[in-house]
Amino acid sequence: MLIFLAGLRQIPTEFYEAAAIDGAGPIRRFLSITIPLLTPLIFFNLVLQVIFGFTVFTAPFIISGGSGAPLDSVLLYSLYLYQKGFRDFQMGYAAAMAWALLLVVACFTALIFRSSSHWVYYEADNEAKT
C-alpha cells in the first residue's frame, strides 16, 4: 500500500485539473489518468506477489507445525520441499524440487514481463514517440 500511495502522490495534479476542465467525471479521471499512470506500480507489485505466492512458507509452517496437517490441507509446495529436505533428509530430491520451483517462477515472471508491453504505460515512452 505504501508503494501505491507513493505512486498516487507522484501523479501531477495538472492532469486531473485538465480532465476536469474537459468535463471528465471522477470515474473517467480514475480510469483514464490514475490507472494508466499506476500501471508500472501494478506491474511491480504483480511480479512480487506472483513470486511470493509460489514461495509462501511461513504461514503454513506455523499453522501446521511443519506437518501440513490437518489432512495435508496446508501442505504447499514450499512446505513439502522443506519436509523432504530437512525432515526426511532427502536433500537431492529437495534440491531438484527447488530447481523446478525456480523454473516455474521464472516462467511466470517471464510471461508477466512479456505481457507488460501491452498494458504497462510509461510516460517516457509516450514522450519519445512524439
C-alpha positions as YAML, in Angstrom:
chain: A
units: angstrom
residues:
- id: 1
  name: MET
  ca: [0.00, 0.00, 0.00]
- id: 2
  name: LEU
  ca: [2.91, 2.34, 0.63]
- id: 3
  name: ILE
  ca: [4.10, 1.81, -2.92]
- id: 4
  name: PHE
  ca: [0.65, 2.67, -4.29]
- id: 5
  name: LEU
  ca: [0.40, 5.70, -2.02]
- id: 6
  name: ALA
  ca: [3.77, 6.95, -3.24]
- id: 7
  name: GLY
  ca: [2.65, 6.34, -6.83]
- id: 8
  name: LEU
  ca: [-0.57, 8.27, -6.30]
- id: 9
  name: ARG
  ca: [1.37, 11.19, -4.88]
- id: 10
  name: GLN
  ca: [3.61, 11.26, -7.97]
- id: 11
  name: ILE
  ca: [0.71, 11.84, -10.38]
- id: 12
  name: PRO
  ca: [0.70, 15.53, -11.32]
- id: 13
  name: THR
  ca: [-2.46, 17.36, -10.30]
- id: 14
  name: GLU
  ca: [-2.39, 19.19, -13.64]
- id: 15
  name: PHE
  ca: [-3.66, 16.02, -15.33]
- id: 16
  name: TYR
  ca: [-6.70, 15.92, -13.08]
- id: 17
  name: GLU
  ca: [-7.33, 19.65, -13.48]
- id: 18
  name: ALA
  ca: [-7.15, 19.41, -17.27]
- id: 19
  name: ALA
  ca: [-9.51, 16.44, -17.30]
- id: 20
  name: ALA
  ca: [-11.96, 18.27, -15.02]
- id: 21
  name: ILE
  ca: [-11.91, 21.29, -17.34]
- id: 22
  name: ASP
  ca: [-12.58, 18.98, -20.30]
- id: 23
  name: GLY
  ca: [-15.62, 17.64, -18.45]
- id: 24
  name: ALA
  ca: [-14.35, 14.26, -17.25]
- id: 25
  name: GLY
  ca: [-16.08, 12.93, -14.16]
- id: 26
  name: PRO
  ca: [-14.35, 11.23, -11.24]
- id: 27
  name: ILE
  ca: [-14.74, 7.72, -12.67]
- id: 28
  name: ARG
  ca: [-13.40, 8.80, -16.07]
- id: 29
  name: ARG
  ca: [-10.44, 10.54, -14.42]
- id: 30
  name: PHE
  ca: [-9.70, 7.41, -12.41]
- id: 31
  name: LEU
  ca: [-9.86, 5.14, -15.47]
- id: 32
  name: SER
  ca: [-8.04, 7.48, -17.86]
- id: 33
  name: ILE
  ca: [-5.42, 9.07, -15.62]
- id: 34
  name: THR
  ca: [-4.91, 7.21, -12.35]
- id: 35
  name: ILE
  ca: [-4.89, 3.60, -13.59]
- id: 36
  name: PRO
  ca: [-2.61, 4.18, -16.62]
- id: 37
  name: LEU
  ca: [-0.11, 6.13, -14.55]
- id: 38
  name: LEU
  ca: [-0.11, 3.46, -11.84]
- id: 39
  name: THR
  ca: [0.46, 0.54, -14.24]
- id: 40
  name: PRO
  ca: [4.25, 0.45, -13.59]
- id: 41
  name: LEU
  ca: [3.49, 0.04, -9.88]
- id: 42
  name: ILE
  ca: [0.79, -2.53, -10.59]
- id: 43
  name: PHE
  ca: [3.34, -4.43, -12.70]
- id: 44
  name: PHE
  ca: [5.96, -4.29, -9.94]
- id: 45
  name: ASN
  ca: [3.52, -5.50, -7.29]
- id: 46
  name: LEU
  ca: [2.17, -8.21, -9.59]
- id: 47
  name: VAL
  ca: [5.66, -9.65, -10.13]
- id: 48
  name: LEU
  ca: [6.44, -9.59, -6.41]
- id: 49
  name: GLN
  ca: [3.12, -11.15, -5.41]
- id: 50
  name: VAL
  ca: [3.38, -13.94, -8.01]
- id: 51
  name: ILE
  ca: [6.84, -14.82, -6.70]
- id: 52
  name: PHE
  ca: [5.60, -14.64, -3.11]
- id: 53
  name: GLY
  ca: [2.55, -16.75, -3.96]
- id: 54
  name: PHE
  ca: [4.71, -19.59, -5.21]
- id: 55
  name: THR
  ca: [7.15, -19.43, -2.32]
- id: 56
  name: VAL
  ca: [4.82, -18.87, 0.65]
- id: 57
  name: PHE
  ca: [6.16, -20.88, 3.56]
- id: 58
  name: THR
  ca: [5.85, -19.19, 6.92]
- id: 59
  name: ALA
  ca: [2.07, -19.25, 7.43]
- id: 60
  name: PRO
  ca: [1.56, -22.95, 6.52]
- id: 61
  name: PHE
  ca: [4.58, -23.90, 8.61]
- id: 62
  name: ILE
  ca: [3.32, -22.08, 11.67]
- id: 63
  name: ILE
  ca: [-0.30, -23.20, 11.29]
- id: 64
  name: SER
  ca: [0.54, -26.87, 10.84]
- id: 65
  name: GLY
  ca: [3.73, -27.10, 12.88]
- id: 66
  name: GLY
  ca: [5.60, -28.07, 9.71]
- id: 67
  name: SER
  ca: [3.49, -31.17, 9.01]
- id: 68
  name: GLY
  ca: [0.85, -29.82, 6.61]
- id: 69
  name: ALA
  ca: [-1.91, -31.11, 8.89]
- id: 70
  name: PRO
  ca: [-4.86, -31.43, 9.08]
- id: 71
  name: LEU
  ca: [-5.10, -33.86, 6.17]
- id: 72
  name: ASP
  ca: [-2.34, -32.03, 4.29]
- id: 73
  name: SER
  ca: [-4.70, -29.10, 3.73]
- id: 74
  name: VAL
  ca: [-1.88, -26.56, 4.10]
- id: 75
  name: LEU
  ca: [0.86, -28.67, 2.55]
- id: 76
  name: LEU
  ca: [2.04, -26.23, -0.09]
- id: 77
  name: TYR
  ca: [4.93, -26.90, -2.43]
- id: 78
  name: SER
  ca: [7.47, -24.95, -0.39]
- id: 79
  name: LEU
  ca: [6.46, -26.72, 2.82]
- id: 80
  name: TYR
  ca: [6.70, -30.10, 1.09]
- id: 81
  name: LEU
  ca: [10.14, -29.10, -0.20]
- id: 82
  name: TYR
  ca: [11.15, -28.24, 3.36]
- id: 83
  name: GLN
  ca: [9.84, -31.58, 4.65]
- id: 84
  name: LYS
  ca: [11.74, -33.57, 2.04]
- id: 85
  name: GLY
  ca: [14.97, -31.70, 2.69]
- id: 86
  name: PHE
  ca: [15.03, -31.22, 6.44]
- id: 87
  name: ARG
  ca: [12.64, -33.77, 7.92]
- id: 88
  name: ASP
  ca: [13.24, -36.73, 5.62]
- id: 89
  name: PHE
  ca: [16.84, -35.71, 4.75]
- id: 90
  name: GLN
  ca: [16.28, -36.30, 1.04]
- id: 91
  name: MET
  ca: [18.49, -33.37, 0.05]
- id: 92
  name: GLY
  ca: [18.84, -34.35, -3.61]
- id: 93
  name: TYR
  ca: [15.09, -34.62, -4.07]
- id: 94
  name: ALA
  ca: [14.58, -31.29, -2.28]
- id: 95
  name: ALA
  ca: [17.24, -29.64, -4.43]
- id: 96
  name: ALA
  ca: [15.53, -30.90, -7.58]
- id: 97
  name: MET
  ca: [12.21, -29.59, -6.27]
- id: 98
  name: ALA
  ca: [13.82, -26.20, -5.60]
- id: 99
  name: TRP
  ca: [15.15, -26.06, -9.17]
- id: 100
  name: ALA
  ca: [11.71, -26.95, -10.50]
- id: 101
  name: LEU
  ca: [10.19, -24.19, -8.38]
- id: 102
  name: LEU
  ca: [12.77, -21.75, -9.70]
- id: 103
  name: LEU
  ca: [11.91, -22.65, -13.30]
- id: 104
  name: VAL
  ca: [8.16, -22.33, -12.72]
- id: 105
  name: VAL
  ca: [8.55, -18.95, -11.03]
- id: 106
  name: ALA
  ca: [10.91, -17.80, -13.80]
- id: 107
  name: CYS
  ca: [8.40, -18.84, -16.48]
- id: 108
  name: PHE
  ca: [5.52, -16.99, -14.82]
- id: 109
  name: THR
  ca: [7.71, -13.93, -14.29]
- id: 110
  name: ALA
  ca: [8.83, -14.03, -17.92]
- id: 111
  name: LEU
  ca: [5.19, -14.22, -19.06]
- id: 112
  name: ILE
  ca: [4.34, -11.18, -16.96]
- id: 113
  name: PHE
  ca: [7.33, -9.27, -18.35]
- id: 114
  name: ARG
  ca: [6.43, -10.26, -21.90]
- id: 115
  name: SER
  ca: [2.83, -9.13, -21.48]
- id: 116
  name: SER
  ca: [3.85, -5.84, -19.87]
- id: 117
  name: SER
  ca: [4.45, -4.14, -23.22]
- id: 118
  name: HIS
  ca: [0.70, -4.40, -23.87]
- id: 119
  name: TRP
  ca: [-0.63, -2.97, -20.62]
- id: 120
  name: VAL
  ca: [2.08, -1.04, -18.77]
- id: 121
  name: TYR
  ca: [2.17, 2.66, -19.65]
- id: 122
  name: TYR
  ca: [5.44, 4.52, -19.30]
- id: 123
  name: GLU
  ca: [5.21, 8.26, -19.70]
- id: 124
  name: ALA
  ca: [8.75, 8.43, -21.11]
- id: 125
  name: ASP
  ca: [7.71, 6.06, -23.95]
- id: 126
  name: ASN
  ca: [4.92, 8.40, -24.94]
- id: 127
  name: GLU
  ca: [7.23, 11.43, -24.97]
- id: 128
  name: ALA
  ca: [9.82, 9.62, -27.10]
- id: 129
  name: LYS
  ca: [7.22, 8.80, -29.78]
- id: 130
  name: THR
  ca: [6.18, 12.43, -30.28]
...
